Amino acid sequence: MGSFGMRELIIILLVVLVIFGTKKLRSIGSDLGGAVSGFKKAMKEGDTEGQEVAKQLKSGTDAEFPETKTTSTSSSDRSA
């Protein structure tokens, strides 16, 4: 009862095909494929960056972090 059979999947596919049409389904499929490949690429880049940081930590060298904007307060601001 909890799973779909082949007959139900075919009916759902036909309903989706009628509602969206073939051109729209093709563009949705290519967009979805591009999103999945972009996600996989980002995951691989994240893994390589994580491995580089781990190597730097093991070797004892300082890890390079992107510079962030910090606001410094002067001593006159602190006393007020």
Distance bins in CASP14 RR format, pairs under 12 A and 6 or more apart:
PFRMAT RR
TARGET T0000
AUTHOR 0000-0000-0000
RMODE 2
METHOD distances of the structure
MODEL  1
1 8 0 0 0 0 0 1 0 0 0 0 0
2 8 0 0 0 0 0 1 0 0 0 0 0
3 9 0 0 0 0 0 1 0 0 0 0 0
4 10 0 0 0 0 1 0 0 0 0 0 0
4 11 0 0 0 0 1 0 0 0 0 0 0
4 12 1 0 0 1 0 0 0 0 0 0 0
4 13 0 0 0 0 0 1 0 0 0 0 0
5 11 0 0 0 0 1 0 0 0 0 0 0
5 12 0 0 0 0 0 1 0 0 0 0 0
6 12 0 0 0 0 0 1 0 0 0 0 0
6 13 0 0 0 0 0 1 0 0 0 0 0
7 13 0 0 0 0 0 1 0 0 0 0 0
7 14 0 0 0 0 0 1 0 0 0 0 0
8 14 0 0 0 0 0 1 0 0 0 0 0
8 15 0 0 0 0 0 1 0 0 0 0 0
9 15 0 0 0 0 0 1 0 0 0 0 0
9 16 0 0 0 0 0 1 0 0 0 0 0
10 16 0 0 0 0 0 1 0 0 0 0 0
10 17 0 0 0 0 0 1 0 0 0 0 0
11 17 0 0 0 0 0 1 0 0 0 0 0
11 18 0 0 0 0 0 1 0 0 0 0 0
12 18 0 0 0 0 0 1 0 0 0 0 0
12 19 0 0 0 0 0 1 0 0 0 0 0
13 19 0 0 0 0 0 1 0 0 0 0 0
13 20 0 0 0 0 0 1 0 0 0 0 0
13 21 0 0 0 0 0 1 0 0 0 0 0
13 22 0 0 0 0 0 1 0 0 0 0 0
13 25 0 0 0 0 1 0 0 0 0 0 0
14 20 0 0 0 0 0 1 0 0 0 0 0
14 21 0 0 0 0 0 1 0 0 0 0 0
14 25 0 0 0 0 0 1 0 0 0 0 0
15 21 0 0 0 0 0 1 0 0 0 0 0
15 25 0 0 0 0 0 1 0 0 0 0 0
16 22 0 0 0 0 0 1 0 0 0 0 0
16 24 0 0 0 0 1 0 0 0 0 0 0
16 25 1 0 0 1 0 0 0 0 0 0 0
16 28 0 0 0 0 1 0 0 0 0 0 0
16 29 0 0 0 0 0 1 0 0 0 0 0
17 23 0 0 0 0 0 1 0 0 0 0 0
17 24 0 0 0 0 1 0 0 0 0 0 0
17 25 1 0 0 1 0 0 0 0 0 0 0
17 26 0 0 0 0 0 1 0 0 0 0 0
17 28 0 0 0 0 0 1 0 0 0 0 0
18 24 0 0 0 0 0 1 0 0 0 0 0
18 25 0 0 0 0 0 1 0 0 0 0 0
19 25 0 0 0 0 1 0 0 0 0 0 0
19 28 0 0 0 0 0 1 0 0 0 0 0
20 26 0 0 0 0 1 0 0 0 0 0 0
20 27 0 0 0 0 1 0 0 0 0 0 0
20 28 1 0 0 1 0 0 0 0 0 0 0
20 29 0 0 0 0 0 1 0 0 0 0 0
21 27 0 0 0 0 0 1 0 0 0 0 0
21 28 0 0 0 0 1 0 0 0 0 0 0
22 28 0 0 0 0 0 1 0 0 0 0 0
22 29 0 0 0 0 0 1 0 0 0 0 0
23 29 0 0 0 0 0 1 0 0 0 0 0
23 30 0 0 0 0 0 1 0 0 0 0 0
24 30 0 0 0 0 0 1 0 0 0 0 0
24 31 0 0 0 0 0 1 0 0 0 0 0
25 31 0 0 0 0 0 1 0 0 0 0 0
25 32 0 0 0 0 0 1 0 0 0 0 0
26 32 0 0 0 0 0 1 0 0 0 0 0
26 33 0 0 0 0 0 1 0 0 0 0 0
27 33 0 0 0 0 0 1 0 0 0 0 0
27 34 0 0 0 0 0 1 0 0 0 0 0
28 34 0 0 0 0 0 1 0 0 0 0 0
28 35 0 0 0 0 0 1 0 0 0 0 0
29 35 0 0 0 0 1 0 0 0 0 0 0
29 36 0 0 0 0 1 0 0 0 0 0 0
29 37 0 0 0 0 0 1 0 0 0 0 0
30 36 0 0 0 0 0 1 0 0 0 0 0
30 37 0 0 0 0 0 1 0 0 0 0 0
31 37 0 0 0 0 0 1 0 0 0 0 0
31 38 0 0 0 0 0 1 0 0 0 0 0
32 38 0 0 0 0 0 1 0 0 0 0 0
32 39 0 0 0 0 0 1 0 0 0 0 0
33 39 0 0 0 0 1 0 0 0 0 0 0
33 40 0 0 0 0 1 0 0 0 0 0 0
33 41 0 0 0 0 0 1 0 0 0 0 0
34 40 0 0 0 0 1 0 0 0 0 0 0
34 41 0 0 0 0 1 0 0 0 0 0 0
34 42 0 0 0 0 0 1 0 0 0 0 0
35 41 0 0 0 0 0 1 0 0 0 0 0
35 42 0 0 0 0 0 1 0 0 0 0 0
36 42 0 0 0 0 0 1 0 0 0 0 0
36 43 0 0 0 0 0 1 0 0 0 0 0
37 43 0 0 0 0 0 1 0 0 0 0 0
37 44 0 0 0 0 0 1 0 0 0 0 0
38 44 0 0 0 0 1 0 0 0 0 0 0
38 45 0 0 0 0 1 0 0 0 0 0 0
39 45 0 0 0 0 0 1 0 0 0 0 0
39 46 0 0 0 0 0 1 0 0 0 0 0
40 46 0 0 0 0 0 1 0 0 0 0 0
40 47 0 0 0 0 0 1 0 0 0 0 0
41 47 0 0 0 0 0 1 0 0 0 0 0
41 48 0 0 0 0 0 1 0 0 0 0 0
42 48 0 0 0 0 0 1 0 0 0 0 0
42 49 0 0 0 0 0 1 0 0 0 0 0
43 49 0 0 0 0 0 1 0 0 0 0 0
43 50 0 0 0 0 0 1 0 0 0 0 0
44 50 0 0 0 0 0 1 0 0 0 0 0
44 51 0 0 0 0 0 1 0 0 0 0 0
45 51 0 0 0 0 0 1 0 0 0 0 0
45 52 0 0 0 0 0 1 0 0 0 0 0
46 52 0 0 0 0 1 0 0 0 0 0 0
46 53 0 0 0 0 1 0 0 0 0 0 0
46 54 0 0 0 0 0 1 0 0 0 0 0
47 53 0 0 0 0 0 1 0 0 0 0 0
47 54 0 0 0 0 0 1 0 0 0 0 0
48 54 0 0 0 0 0 1 0 0 0 0 0
48 55 0 0 0 0 0 1 0 0 0 0 0
49 55 0 0 0 0 0 1 0 0 0 0 0
49 56 0 0 0 0 0 1 0 0 0 0 0
49 63 0 0 0 0 0 1 0 0 0 0 0
49 64 0 0 0 0 0 1 0 0 0 0 0
49 65 0 0 0 0 0 1 0 0 0 0 0
49 66 0 0 0 0 0 1 0 0 0 0 0
50 56 0 0 0 0 1 0 0 0 0 0 0
50 57 0 0 0 0 1 0 0 0 0 0 0
50 58 0 0 0 0 0 1 0 0 0 0 0
50 63 0 0 0 0 1 0 0 0 0 0 0
51 57 0 0 0 0 0 1 0 0 0 0 0
51 58 0 0 0 0 0 1 0 0 0 0 0
52 58 0 0 0 0 0 1 0 0 0 0 0
52 59 0 0 0 0 0 1 0 0 0 0 0
52 61 0 0 0 0 0 1 0 0 0 0 0
52 63 0 0 0 0 1 0 0 0 0 0 0
52 64 0 0 0 0 1 0 0 0 0 0 0
53 59 0 0 0 0 0 1 0 0 0 0 0
53 60 0 0 0 0 0 1 0 0 0 0 0
53 61 0 0 0 0 0 1 0 0 0 0 0
53 62 0 0 0 0 0 1 0 0 0 0 0
53 63 1 0 1 0 0 0 0 0 0 0 0
53 64 0 0 0 0 1 0 0 0 0 0 0
53 65 0 0 0 0 1 0 0 0 0 0 0
54 60 0 0 0 0 0 1 0 0 0 0 0
54 61 0 0 0 0 0 1 0 0 0 0 0
54 63 0 0 0 0 1 0 0 0 0 0 0
55 61 0 0 0 0 1 0 0 0 0 0 0
55 63 0 0 0 0 1 0 0 0 0 0 0
56 62 1 0 0 1 0 0 0 0 0 0 0
56 63 1 0 1 0 0 0 0 0 0 0 0
56 64 1 0 0 1 0 0 0 0 0 0 0
56 65 0 0 0 0 0 1 0 0 0 0 0
57 63 1 0 0 1 0 0 0 0 0 0 0
57 64 0 0 0 0 0 1 0 0 0 0 0
71 77 0 0 0 0 1 0 0 0 0 0 0
72 78 0 0 0 0 0 1 0 0 0 0 0
73 79 0 0 0 0 0 1 0 0 0 0 0
73 80 0 0 0 0 1 0 0 0 0 0 0
74 80 0 0 0 0 0 1 0 0 0 0 0
END
